[in-house]
């Protein structure tokens, strides 16, 4: 049988293969214990040991019921629900908790793959999803049980964008997208930015927002989150004051270079990076910023407006982390978890070798980047 006569690889087999690789990469977490914030938030949590506390999970601050009992301003009931499921299934076995987090990482990867396949050819989509699943920078978010909310919000965000991809989605997709958007916000506050991803994709494909029922569903999901949080009486989160922001601004070039170089060369992996001791030499700052800017431009040139939409979402989803960095000085690698999904989208679009040409009011079409040939393949509605 010739190569041309060989049967095509099914999408299910491709997804299964990627899942196996991801499990192989992170399966050793089953041997790990609880670390850092896992101890107060998981082990000493006061309400996750009993399902009868389920209604209370929608009325409390995430950290108010931890072993340290502080008010963080974080309203994340689905995170508490996931920890309750762990306690019911595994007790305080760290292995069970870590495998549950790995399952969420797999869910985020598959949700992203579903979105990428709508925007790029199958193998380009697979390449983008593989980078997201296996990039070493994801290790902190997957390894810390206390960081599971990052995996959950990414899962629901990518799922929302996938379900609401069509300008006129079916009723089922519209309902599912709205529920997924609400779940994203109830997992972590940054889930409210899922509307930004949908909007960026619309602007890339159509030149303007399209399909008002989709945005109505997103607005209803955000209103649900606001209503539940208001009813719960959760105090506002502590925000940095002017001195914090000025301190961050002075180190912003070094911070940008730090995260860019971490994406390109993630070793050594560590949770010990702090803003106070961030003082790379000038050449490293210039190198990091230069590579970051050059890489972004190259992705947009190769991938077109959809690639730009992915990078825009990466920046939008990373932005809330700046407040946390300014306030506490801790530069967590987990802050890049969801943003890497936007980078993966840009990468998948750039690998397909074609740029998406979009003109307002016209159908989106593909054409070779470097030839003057007319549009040949319609990919939009």
N, C-alpha and C positions, 0 to 999 in steps of 0.2 A: 504494500500500500504506500503510495507516495504521500509526501507531506500535505499536498493539496487535497488528497482524498481522506486525510485523517479527520475523525469526528471532532467537532469543536468542544472545548472544555466548557462544561455547564457552569453557570454563575454560582450555583449551590456548592459545587466542588471547589471553586475558587475561594468562596467565603469560608468553607470548612478548612481549607488548607491554611488560610491566614489565621483562623482561630487556633489551629493546632500550633502554628509557629508562636503565637502570642502566649499560649499556655506553656509551651516549652521555655519561653523566655522568662516568665514570671512564676512558674509553678513552684519554685523553691521557696516562695513566700509562705507556703504551708508549714515550713520549719521555723519561721520567724516568730518572735514574740510581740508584745505590745511595747511601743516606744513613744517618747515625747508626749504629745497631747492625747495619745491613746489612753494613757493611764487615768486622767481625770474624766475625760469625755466618755470613755467606753467602760472601763472597769468600775469606776466609782460613780457612775451615773445613777441618779436616785429614782428614775421613773421607767427606764427601759427594761427592767426585769419583770414587768407584769403587763399583760395585754389590757388589763382593766384601766390602765393609765392612758389608753389611746386618745380619748377626748382631750386630756390634759396636754398632749403633745402639740395641739393646735392653739394652745393658750400661753405657752411659756417661751422664754428666751432660751436659746440653745445651750448657753453656758451657765444659765442660772440653776440648772438641774445637774450640773457636773460636780465633780468632787471639790472644785474650788469655789463654786457658788457665786460667780460674778455675773453682772449684767453686761452682755456684749453688744446688745442691739441686734443680734442675729436671729431672725425668725425662719427656722428651717425644719418644719415639722416632718417632712419626708426623710430627712437625715435621721431624726429620732426614731421614726418608724422602721427604718432599715436596721438600726442598732437593736431595736426591740425584736425584730425577726431573728437576728443573730443570737440573742440571748435565749430565745425560745428553742432554736434549733441546736445550738452548740454550747449553751451556757457561757462560760468565760474562756472557752477554747480559742486561743489566738489563731489557730489554723483555720477554723471555720470562718472567722471574721475576715481573714486575709483572702480566702477563696471567694467569699462573697464580694469583696472589693474587686478581685480579678474578674468576676462575672460582670460587674458594671463596666470595667474597662473593655471587655469584649463587646458589651452592648453599645458602648460609645463608638467603638471601631466599626461595628456593623451598621449603626445609624449613619455614620459618616460615609461609609462605602455606598450606602443606598443613595445618599445625596450626590456623591461624586459621580455615580453612574448616570445620573440625570444630566450632568453637565459635561461629561467627558467620555471618550471611548472606554470600554471595559478595562483594558490593560493599563491605561493611564490612571483610571480611577483606582485600580488595585494598587498601583505604585504609591499614590497619595495616601491611601488608607494604611498601607504597610509602613510608611514613614511615621504616621500618627501612632500606630500600634506598637512599633518596636523601637522608636527613638529613645535612647537612654534617658533623655531629659524627663520622660514621663514616669520614671521610677519612683520619685518622691510621692507623687499623687497616688500611685497604685499601692505603694508599700505602707503608707500611713493610713490606718483605718480612719483616723480623725479627718483625713483629707478626702474621704469618699464623696463628700458633697461636690467636689470638683468633677468627679467622674459622672455623677448623677446629672448635674446641670448640663454637662457637655452632651450626654446621651439624649436628654429631652430637647436640647436646643437643635441638634442635628436632625433629630426625628421630626421636629416641628417644621424645619425648613424643607425636608424631604416630602412630607405630607402636603405642604402648601406650595409645592413647586409649580403646579399647574395654575394658570390664571383663573380657571374656573374648576376647582377641585370638586370631586363628588361630595355628597353630604357626609359620607363616612370619613373621607379624608379631612374635610373641614372640621368635623367634630373631633377627630383624632388629633389634628393639629392644634386645636384650641386646648384640649385636655393636656397635650404634651407641653404646650407653652405654660399652662398653669403649674404643671408639675416641675418645670424648670425653675420657675420663680420660687416655688415652695421647697426646692432643694437648696438653692443659694440665690442671694439677691441679684447676682449678675445674670440670672436667667431672664430678667426683665429686658435684657438687650437682644433677645431672640428676634424681636421686631426689627432691630437694626440689620440683622442678617437677611431677613426676608426683603426688607427695603433695598439693601445693597444689591441683592440678586435681581430684583425687579428693575432697578436703574440700569444695571448692566445689560439686561436682556431687552427691555422695552423702552428705556430712556425715561421712564416715569413709573410711579406706582400703578398697579393694575389689579382689578379684582377686589372691590371693597369688602365683600364678605370675609375674605381672608384677614384683612386688617381689623374688621369688627370682631372676629374671633380672638385675635391677639389682644385687642383692647379689653374684651370681656375677661380674658385670662388675667391681665394685669389688674383689672378692677377687683377680681376675686381675691387676688393676693393682698391688695390694699385693704379690702374689707375685712379679711381675716386677721391681718396684722393690727388694724385699728381696733377691732373687737377684742383682741387679746391684750391690748394696752402695752405693747412692747415699746420700751424706751428707745429713742433714736440711738444709733450707733455712735460711739465716740469718734469724732473727726479731728484730723490734724489742725493745729492752729497755725498762724502765720509763720511762726519760727520753724515749725516742722516743714512747711512747704518751701520755705527759703533754703533750709538745709538740703532738702531733696533737689531743688532747682540747681543749687551749686554743684551737685554731683550728677546731674542728669546726663551729660555726655558720657561720663564713665559708666553710669548705669545702663544706658543704651548699648554701649560697646560690650559690657559684661554679658547681657542677655543675648546679643547677637552672636558673640563668640561661643556661648553655651549651646546655641542651636547648631552651630557649625562644628564645634568640637566640645562635647559635653563633659569631658573628663578634666579633673576629678569631680565625681558626683558628691555633693556634700550639702548639708543643711546649715553649715556654719558661716555662710556669706552674710555679712552685715554691712549696712550702709556706712557705719562709723569707720570701718577699716577698709572701705573701698577706695583704693588709691593706686590704680594701675598706671604704668608709665605712659607718657604722651603717645609714643608710637603705637601702643596697644589700643588706646582710645581711637586714634585715627584709623588704625587697621579695622577695628570692629565696626565703627560707623561707616567707613568706606565700603566694607564688604556688605553690610546690611543694606545701604542705599543702592549699591550696584546690583546686589541680588534682587532687590525689590523691582528695580527698573527692568532688569532682564526678564523677570517673571511676567511683568505686565506687557512688555513688548512681545513676548512669546505667547502669552495666554489671553491677552486682550482684556476687555472690561470685566469679564467674570473673574479673572485672576485678580484684578484690582479690587473687586468686591470681596474676595477672600482675604486679601491683605487688610482691607478696611475693617472687616469683622475681627481679624486678629488684633488690630490696634484697639478696637472698641472693647473687646472682651478682656484685654489686658489693663485697660485704663483704671478700673476700680482697684486693682492691685497697687497702684501708685499711692493711694491713700493709706493702705495698710503698711506699705514700705516706709512712707513718710512718718507714720505714727510710731511704728515699732522698730523700724530699721532692719527688719529681717527680710532678706531677698530670697524668698522661697522659689525653688525651681518648679513647684506645683503651679505657680502663677502662669506658666506657659502651657498648661495642659490644654485648655479649650482653645487658646490662640493658635496652637499648632494645627488645629483642625482647619482654620482659615488659611494657614500657610500650605497645608496639604491640598486644599482646593486650588490655590494658585499654582502649585507644583503640577497637579494633575492636568490643569489646562495648558500649562507650558509644554508638557511632554507630548501632548497630542499633535504638535507640529502645525496647528492651525489657530488662527485668531478669530474670535467671534466678532463679526462686524454687525453693529447695531445702530440703526437710525430710528429716531422717534417716529412712531406711526407706521413703521415697516416691519416685515417679518425678519426675525434674526436668521442670518445665514452664515455658513462657513465658506471660506475661500483660502487658498494657499497664501501664506504670508508674503512670499517673495516673487509671485508671478501676477501679471495683470489679468488673469483669467476671470471671467464673470462668476457670480455666485452659482454654486452647483447643488448644495444640499441644505434643505430647510431643517433647522433644529429647534425653532421656536414654535409657539402656537399659531 
